Amino acid sequence: MSDDNGLWLLALGPTGATALYWALYRYYRNTDKSHAFERETTVEAQPVTGSDRKVDEIKGTRASRISGENGGAYRTRVQRVSGDSS
């Protein structure tokens, strides 16, 4: 058995890896199935409504914390949305 006969087996590794990578890339990216959002989706622009109201102004503060912060009260800050599970 000569060395030339086993060369195809050696080339099969990188070729198979490239084919597997390309197949997984196409499967997960769906590049051939995605739609063009800019062309196929229309968004009607409307003028901005509402008003700006100044709430408070603090100048020259040296406090390192914000009064009323809830950074450590995770259970109070994060609330569950209750709904029917059926």
Contacts in CASP RR format, 6 or more apart in sequence:
PFRMAT RR
TARGET T0000
AUTHOR 0000-0000-0000
METHOD contacts of the structure
MODEL  1
MSDDNGLWLLALGPTGATALYWALYRYYRNTDKSHAFERETTVEAQPVTG
SDRKVDEIKGTRASRISGENGGAYRTRVQRVSGDSS
26 32 0 8 1.000
70 76 0 8 1.000
70 77 0 8 1.000
71 77 0 8 1.000
END
